[in-house]
Amino acid sequence: MAAELTTSQLSETHRTTLDQALDVIRTRAYWSPHPEHPKAYGENGSLSAAEGLAAFQALQGSRFALDQPGTDGWTGAEVSPYGPELGIEYPHADIDVLLPAMRAGMGAWRGAGPETRALVCLEILSRISARTHEFAHAVMHTSGQAFMMAFQAGGPHAQDRGLEAVAYAYAEQTRTPAAADWSKPQGKRDPLSLNKTFTAVPRGIALLIGCNTFPTWNSYPGLFASLATGNPVLVKPHPRAVLPLALTVRIAREVLGEAGFDPNLVTLAAERPGEGIAKTLATRPEIRIIDYTGSTAFGDWLEANARQAQVYTEKAGVNTVVIDSTDDYKGMLSNLAFSLSLYSGQMCTTPQNLLIPRDGITTDAGPKSYAEVTADLGASVAGLLGDDARANALLGALVNPDVKARLEAAAELGEVALPSKEITHPDFPDATVRTPLVVKLDGAKPDAEAAYMSECFGPVSFAVAVGSTADALELLRRTVREKGAMTVGAYTTSPDTESAVEEVCLEESAQLSLNLTGGVYVNQTAAFSDFHGSGGNPAANAALCDAAFVANRFRMVEVRRQA
């Protein structure tokens, strides 16, 4: 097919960005080509705030056409966590037709080579970036994130993670030269000579299983890692959060076609209500890679049953903060309050267990008892969310009724240090908005263990009283080893305790944040610099993003010729 986008055009537009990304994954410095502020958009072809809202509204109550093969009907039942039904229908695919069509373009995509594939991926990301305002509303009304978080996490931060994956994919594929002349001396005889070529060969079709809470942020690393390494990608969104990934698929298909490649290298698999196609797709022999974010139960099932595929999972964990001492008590409380409140705790990185010595801690404000620490933390959260407008901007809406049910049940597990309260959203009265709940538990009591040793996803945290900091470290170790953790935090003024916490996290492969009291929070990570998860504990078997996340999506195939 004729290319409207030539490789030279793509290189002129995006090669500098690719080089910067390759540099920054080595230096781990701060960098982002995608502006975080909404006012940065509206020029040079990008949608303004008003245009993005209008584009989102135009999608509602319509059929989302993709012109992909195998469409056998239409489906869609998304309801915004803020109340409105989106009323969008998506093509439902006959997988027996769609999967063969996806394989048809693999040869040309493989033959394009790592650089062209990377540049095409960067063009896709560039067009997504230009429509960040539209994506922000799509993410907000499928995940329940507040608008600014949906704009940033669902927009530039997700795009950064996608670009990061492209950079790692390019680096790993080009580590081996494309060709080499080989000569082995044979003494007085002529040397043995061969010409060798080395080609990065994709594994096959990749299945991306999207999640409800972060439909773009959690999906873009796998999507672009697979595409950049030559694999077609079948996108299976969460049924409550189809729109952000459907928009992504549509843009990817447009760019692939314009660049002269088969658009069916990226397709959408929307499911009918209750259809549950993920298990069926995951065990198809054509599926050779799977990226999944979601529950531990299904992640474990995929790892055990999708034996034909390379499976990358991010599952559930029990994130823990050890509170030993601090030289900035007010800053510690403020930082923790924000971390507990952001998106109503509906992040895989939100702290759940706060381990506090029963005899209290030392601070710059004097000794503080366990009771004082929990009361002061509650007061800090209440102060942060005391204004309803600010509360709505931080909390967003509960993503589904299951979160609300867990929140209500958790209040019965122990003494409530901070009750959850209902907030009314002025623009969306049907939204379910709740402030965080903090429950006090005694770590020495066996009946409390069932609560704090299980993930309680949502705005729920447990202030666990422990005998000492040493006990806290032992409980931290056991929690990460048995249940996993995406994040660990600690507050201490003791160099020995700091070293001990670090040693636990190194031994158990958990990402650690120490003494955060300013504007960086334990549940936030920066692409190109921070690793999201480690792949070394039960919370996830992969990290976003490192060489291991991309390197097994392709194999290097060698062809030798007599010179």
C-alpha positions in Angstrom: 0.0 0.0 0.0 1.2 3.5 -0.8 2.7 5.4 2.1 1.7 9.0 2.8 4.2 9.1 5.6 7.7 8.3 4.4 10.5 7.1 6.6 12.4 10.3 6.0 9.4 12.4 7.0 9.0 10.3 10.2 12.7 10.6 10.9 12.8 14.3 10.4 9.8 14.7 12.8 10.6 12.2 15.5 14.3 11.0 15.4 15.4 13.8 17.9 12.7 12.7 20.3 13.8 9.1 20.1 17.4 10.0 20.7 16.5 12.1 23.7 14.4 9.2 25.1 17.3 6.8 24.5 19.6 9.2 26.4 17.3 9.7 29.4 16.7 6.0 30.1 20.4 5.8 30.6 20.8 9.0 32.8 17.4 8.6 34.6 17.1 12.4 34.6 13.8 14.2 34.4 12.4 14.7 30.9 9.1 14.7 29.1 8.1 15.8 25.6 4.4 15.8 26.6 3.3 19.0 28.5 1.4 18.4 31.7 -0.6 21.7 31.8 -3.9 21.9 29.9 -3.1 25.4 28.6 -0.1 24.0 26.6 -2.6 22.6 24.1 -4.7 24.3 21.5 -2.1 25.2 18.9 0.0 23.5 16.2 -2.8 21.0 15.5 -3.6 20.0 19.1 -7.1 20.2 20.5 -7.9 23.0 22.9 -9.9 22.4 26.1 -13.2 23.3 24.4 -12.4 21.3 21.2 -11.4 18.3 23.3 -14.7 18.4 25.3 -16.7 18.8 22.1 -14.9 15.8 20.5 -15.7 13.7 23.5 -19.3 14.8 23.5 -19.6 14.0 19.8 -18.6 10.4 20.5 -21.4 9.8 23.0 -24.5 8.1 21.7 -22.8 6.9 18.5 -21.2 3.9 16.9 -17.4 3.9 17.0 -16.4 2.7 13.6 -13.0 1.1 13.1 -13.3 -0.6 9.7 -11.5 -3.7 11.0 -12.3 -7.2 9.6 -14.6 -9.7 11.3 -17.1 -7.3 12.7 -20.2 -9.4 13.6 -22.2 -6.9 15.6 -22.0 -4.0 18.0 -21.6 -3.8 21.7 -21.0 -1.2 24.5 -22.5 -0.5 27.9 -20.1 2.1 29.5 -21.5 4.2 32.3 -19.5 7.0 33.7 -18.6 6.7 37.4 -19.9 10.3 37.5 -23.3 9.1 36.4 -24.0 9.5 32.7 -24.3 6.6 30.2 -21.8 7.1 27.4 -24.1 5.3 24.9 -21.2 4.3 22.6 -21.2 1.1 20.6 -18.0 -0.6 19.5 -17.5 -3.3 16.8 -17.7 -6.8 18.1 -15.1 -9.0 16.4 -15.3 -12.6 15.2 -11.9 -13.6 16.5 -11.6 -16.4 13.9 -11.6 -13.7 11.2 -9.7 -11.0 13.0 -6.7 -13.0 14.2 -5.7 -14.2 10.7 -6.1 -10.7 9.3 -3.8 -9.4 12.0 -1.0 -11.8 10.9 -1.2 -10.8 7.3 0.8 -7.6 7.8 3.5 -9.1 10.1 6.1 -9.7 7.4 6.2 -6.1 6.1 6.2 -4.8 9.7 9.0 -7.1 10.7 10.9 -6.1 7.5 10.6 -2.4 8.3 13.2 -2.8 11.0 13.5 -1.3 14.6 14.0 2.3 13.6 11.0 2.6 11.3 8.8 0.8 13.8 10.0 3.1 16.6 9.3 6.2 14.4 5.8 5.0 13.5 5.1 4.4 17.2 6.3 8.0 18.0 3.9 9.3 15.3 1.0 7.4 17.0 2.0 8.9 20.3 2.3 12.4 18.8 -1.3 12.2 17.4 -2.6 10.9 20.7 -0.8 13.8 22.5 -2.5 16.3 20.2 -5.8 15.0 21.4 -5.0 14.9 25.1 -8.0 17.0 26.1 -10.3 14.5 24.3 -8.5 11.6 26.0 -8.8 13.3 29.4 -12.6 13.3 29.3 -12.6 9.7 28.0 -10.4 8.6 30.9 -12.3 10.7 33.4 -15.7 9.2 32.4 -14.5 5.6 32.3 -12.2 5.5 35.3 -13.7 8.0 37.7 -10.5 10.0 37.9 -10.9 13.7 38.6 -10.3 15.8 35.4 -6.8 17.0 36.2 -5.6 13.6 37.1 -7.3 12.1 34.0 -5.6 14.8 31.9 -2.2 14.2 33.3 -2.1 10.4 34.2 -4.3 9.5 31.2 -2.5 11.9 28.9 1.1 13.0 29.1 2.2 10.5 31.8 0.7 7.6 29.8 2.3 8.9 26.6 5.6 9.1 28.4 5.3 5.5 29.5 4.5 4.5 25.9 7.6 6.4 24.6 9.7 4.9 27.3 8.7 1.4 26.1 9.6 2.3 22.5 13.0 3.5 23.6 13.8 0.3 25.5 12.5 -1.8 22.6 14.7 0.1 20.1 17.7 -0.2 22.4 17.4 -3.9 22.8 16.7 -4.7 19.2 19.7 -2.6 18.0 22.1 -4.1 20.6 23.0 -6.7 18.0 24.2 -5.4 14.6 22.0 -6.0 11.6 24.9 -7.5 9.7 28.5 -8.8 10.3 31.3 -10.2 8.2 32.9 -13.1 10.0 36.4 -14.5 9.3 38.3 -17.2 11.2 42.0 -17.6 10.4 43.1 -21.1 9.3 46.9 -20.7 9.4 48.3 -21.3 5.9 44.9 -22.1 4.5 42.4 -19.5 3.4 40.3 -18.2 6.3 36.8 -19.4 6.9 34.5 -16.5 5.9 30.8 -16.0 6.4 28.4 -13.1 5.9 25.8 -13.0 8.7 22.6 -11.1 9.2 20.6 -10.7 12.4 16.9 -9.9 12.4 14.7 -9.1 15.3 11.7 -11.4 14.8 8.5 -10.8 16.6 6.9 -13.6 18.7 3.4 -13.2 17.2 0.1 -11.5 18.1 0.1 -9.7 21.5 -3.0 -9.5 23.6 -3.4 -6.4 25.7 -6.0 -6.8 28.6 -6.8 -3.3 29.8 -7.9 -2.2 33.3 -10.7 0.0 34.5 -8.8 2.5 36.7 -5.9 3.5 34.4 -6.9 2.4 30.9 -4.1 4.3 29.1 -1.3 4.6 31.7 -1.3 0.8 32.4 -1.8 -0.2 28.7 0.6 2.0 26.7 3.8 0.3 27.9 2.7 -3.2 26.7 1.0 -1.9 23.6 4.0 0.1 22.4 6.6 -2.5 23.6 4.9 -5.1 21.5 4.3 -2.9 18.4 7.8 -1.5 18.4 9.2 -5.1 18.5 7.2 -6.1 15.4 4.2 -7.8 17.0 0.5 -7.1 16.1 -1.5 -6.0 19.1 -5.1 -7.1 19.9 -6.5 -4.6 22.4 -9.1 -6.1 24.8 -10.3 -3.2 27.0 -12.0 -3.5 30.3 -15.8 -3.4 29.5 -16.2 -0.4 31.7 -13.3 1.5 30.1 -13.4 0.9 26.4 -13.3 4.4 24.9 -9.7 5.5 25.8 -8.3 2.4 24.2 -10.7 2.5 21.2 -9.5 6.0 20.5 -5.9 4.7 20.8 -6.6 1.8 18.3 -8.3 4.2 15.8 -5.3 6.5 15.8 -2.8 3.7 15.6 -4.6 2.2 12.6 -4.7 5.6 10.8 -0.9 6.1 11.3 -0.1 2.5 10.2 -2.1 2.9 7.1 -0.6 6.3 6.2 2.9 4.8 6.7 2.2 2.0 4.3 1.6 -0.8 6.7 -1.4 -2.9 7.4 -3.8 -1.2 9.9 -4.8 -4.6 11.2 -1.6 -4.7 13.1 -3.6 -3.0 15.8 -7.2 -4.0 16.4 -9.9 -3.8 19.1 -11.7 -6.7 20.8 -14.7 -5.2 22.7 -16.8 -7.7 24.5 -20.5 -8.1 25.0 -21.8 -7.7 28.6 -20.9 -10.8 30.6 -19.1 -12.4 27.6 -15.7 -12.7 29.4 -13.6 -13.2 26.3 -10.2 -12.7 28.0 -9.8 -16.3 29.0 -10.7 -17.5 25.5 -8.3 -15.1 23.8 -5.5 -15.7 26.2 -5.3 -19.4 25.4 -5.6 -19.1 21.6 -2.4 -20.5 19.9 -2.1 -17.3 17.9 -1.6 -15.2 21.0 2.1 -15.2 21.9 2.4 -12.2 24.3 -0.1 -11.1 27.0 0.0 -7.8 29.0 -2.4 -7.7 31.9 -3.2 -5.4 34.8 -5.9 -6.4 37.3 -6.7 -8.8 40.0 -4.3 -11.4 41.4 -6.7 -14.2 40.8 -6.9 -13.7 37.0 -3.2 -12.7 36.8 -2.3 -16.0 38.4 -4.7 -17.8 36.1 -3.0 -16.3 33.0 0.5 -17.2 34.3 -0.7 -20.8 34.9 -2.8 -21.4 31.8 -1.6 -19.2 28.9 1.4 -21.4 28.4 1.9 -20.6 24.8 2.4 -16.9 25.5 5.0 -14.7 27.2 2.8 -13.2 30.1 3.5 -9.9 31.7 1.2 -9.2 34.7 0.7 -6.4 37.2 -1.5 -7.8 40.0 -2.4 -6.7 43.5 -0.1 -6.1 46.4 -0.2 -4.7 50.0 1.7 -1.4 50.0 3.3 -0.6 53.3 4.8 2.5 55.0 7.1 2.1 58.0 6.8 5.0 60.4 9.8 5.0 62.8 10.7 8.7 63.3 10.7 12.0 61.4 12.4 15.4 61.4 9.4 16.9 59.6 6.3 15.7 61.3 3.9 18.1 59.6 5.5 17.4 56.2 5.2 13.6 56.8 1.5 13.9 57.7 0.8 16.2 54.8 2.5 13.9 52.3 0.8 10.8 53.6 -2.6 12.6 53.6 -2.2 13.4 49.9 -1.1 9.9 49.1 -4.1 8.3 50.8 -6.5 10.8 49.1 -5.4 10.9 45.5 -8.0 9.2 43.3 -9.7 7.8 46.4 -6.8 5.3 46.9 -7.7 3.5 43.7 -4.1 3.2 42.6 -2.0 0.1 42.7 0.7 2.2 44.4 -1.4 3.8 47.2 -0.2 3.0 50.8 -2.5 0.6 52.7 -0.6 -0.5 55.8 1.0 2.2 58.0 3.2 0.4 60.5 3.6 2.5 63.7 5.4 1.4 66.9 2.9 0.9 69.8 5.0 3.1 72.0 5.1 6.0 69.5 7.7 7.7 67.5 10.2 10.6 67.8 9.6 13.8 65.8 10.8 17.3 65.5 7.5 18.3 67.3 8.4 16.0 70.2 7.5 12.4 71.0 4.2 11.3 69.5 2.2 8.3 70.7 0.6 5.8 68.4 -2.8 7.4 69.2 -1.4 10.9 68.5 0.0 9.8 65.1 -3.2 8.3 63.9 -5.3 11.2 65.2 -2.9 13.7 63.6 -2.9 11.9 60.3 -6.7 11.9 60.4 -6.7 15.6 61.0 -4.3 16.2 58.2 -6.5 14.2 55.7 -9.6 16.1 57.0 -7.9 19.4 56.6 -6.7 18.5 53.0 -10.3 17.5 52.0 -12.1 20.1 54.1 -13.1 22.1 51.1 -15.5 20.2 48.9 -14.1 21.6 45.6 -10.6 20.6 46.5 -11.9 17.2 47.7 -13.6 16.5 44.4 -10.5 17.6 42.5 -8.4 15.1 44.4 -10.7 12.2 45.1 -12.5 11.7 41.8 -15.3 9.1 41.9 -15.3 5.5 43.1 -14.8 3.5 40.0 -17.5 0.8 40.7 -19.8 -0.5 43.4 -17.3 -3.1 44.6 -15.0 -0.3 45.9 -17.9 1.2 47.9 -18.8 -2.1 49.4 -15.2 -2.8 50.5 -15.0 0.7 52.0 -18.1 0.1 54.1 -17.1 -3.3 55.2 -13.6 -2.1 56.3 -15.1 0.3 58.8 -16.2 -2.8 60.9 -12.7 -4.3 61.1 -11.4 -2.2 64.0 -11.5 1.2 65.7 -12.0 4.0 63.2 -9.3 6.6 63.4 -10.7 8.6 60.5 -14.3 7.9 59.2 -15.0 8.1 55.5 -17.5 10.8 54.6 -19.6 11.4 51.5 -18.8 14.4 49.3 -21.4 15.8 46.8 -20.0 16.6 43.3 -21.6 19.9 42.1 -21.5 18.9 38.4 -22.2 15.2 38.8 -24.7 14.6 41.6 -24.8 10.8 40.8 -21.1 10.4 41.4 -20.1 8.3 44.4 -17.4 10.4 46.1 -15.9 9.2 49.5 -13.0 10.5 51.6 -10.4 8.0 52.9 -11.1 5.7 55.8 -8.3 4.9 58.3 -8.8 2.0 60.7 -6.6 1.2 63.7 -5.5 -2.4 64.0 -3.3 -4.2 66.5 -0.6 -6.1 64.7 -0.3 -8.5 67.6 -3.8 -9.8 67.3 -4.3 -12.8 64.9 -7.8 -11.6 64.0 -6.4 -8.4 62.6 -4.0 -10.1 60.3 -6.7 -11.2 57.8 -7.4 -7.5 57.2 -3.9 -6.0 56.9 -2.4 -9.0 55.0 -5.0 -8.6 52.2 -5.3 -5.9 49.6 -8.4 -3.7 50.3 -8.5 -1.7 47.0 -9.9 1.7 47.5 -9.8 4.6 50.0 -9.0 2.3 53.0 -5.8 2.3 55.1 -4.9 0.5 58.2 -2.8 2.1 61.0 -1.2 -1.1 62.3 0.3 -0.9 65.9 3.5 -3.0 66.1 5.8 -3.7 69.1 8.8 -2.0 67.6 10.5 -0.8 64.4 12.2 -4.2 64.3 8.7 -5.8 64.3 7.6 -3.4 61.6 10.5 -4.4 59.4 9.8 -8.1 59.9 6.1 -7.5 59.1 7.2 -5.5 56.0 9.4 -8.4 54.8 6.6 -11.0 55.3 4.1 -8.8 53.6 6.2 -8.2 50.5 7.3 -11.8 50.3 3.8 -13.3 50.7 1.5 -10.7 49.2 3.8 -8.4 47.1 4.0 -4.6 47.0 4.2 -2.1 44.3 5.5 0.5 46.7 7.1 0.7 50.1 7.6 3.9 52.1 9.5 4.6 55.3 10.1 7.5 57.6 13.1 7.5 59.9 15.9 9.7 61.2 18.1 6.7 62.1 20.7 5.8 59.5 20.7 2.2 60.9 16.9 1.9 60.4 17.2 3.4 57.0 19.8 0.8 56.0 17.6 -1.9 57.5 14.6 -0.9 55.5 16.6 -0.6 52.3 18.1 -4.1 52.9 14.6 -5.6 53.3 13.5 -3.9 50.0 16.6 -5.0 48.2 16.2 -8.6 49.4 12.4 -8.7 48.6 12.6 -6.6 45.4 10.3 -3.8 46.4 10.6 -0.1 45.2 11.3 2.1 48.2 10.7 5.8 48.9 12.3 7.3 52.0 11.3 10.3 54.0 9.0 11.9 51.4 7.7 15.2 52.9 7.4 17.5 49.9 5.7 17.4 46.5 6.8 13.9 45.5 4.5 11.0 46.7 5.0 7.3 47.2 2.2 6.5 44.8 3.5 8.5 41.9 6.4 7.6 39.5 8.1 9.4 36.7 8.6 7.7 33.3 12.2 7.4 32.1 13.5 7.6 35.7 11.3 5.5 38.1 10.5 1.9 37.7 6.9 1.0 38.3 7.0 -2.3 40.1 10.0 -4.5 40.1 8.9 -7.9 38.7 10.5 -9.5 41.8 7.7 -9.9 44.2 4.1 -11.3 43.9 2.5 -7.9 43.0 3.9 -8.0 39.5 6.1 -10.2 37.3 7.3 -7.3 35.2 8.5 -3.7 35.7 7.5 -0.7 33.7 9.8 -0.3 32.1 13.1 -2.1 31.8 15.0 -4.2 29.3 13.3 -7.4 30.6 9.9 -5.9 29.7 10.8 -5.7 26.0 13.6 -8.1 25.3 11.5 -11.3 25.2 8.9 -9.9 22.9 11.2 -10.7 20.0 13.9 -13.2 19.2 17.1 -12.6 17.1 17.2 -14.8 14.1 20.5 -15.3 12.3 21.1 -16.1 8.6 24.7 -17.2 7.6 25.9 -17.1 4.0 29.1 -18.4 2.5 31.3 -15.3 1.8 
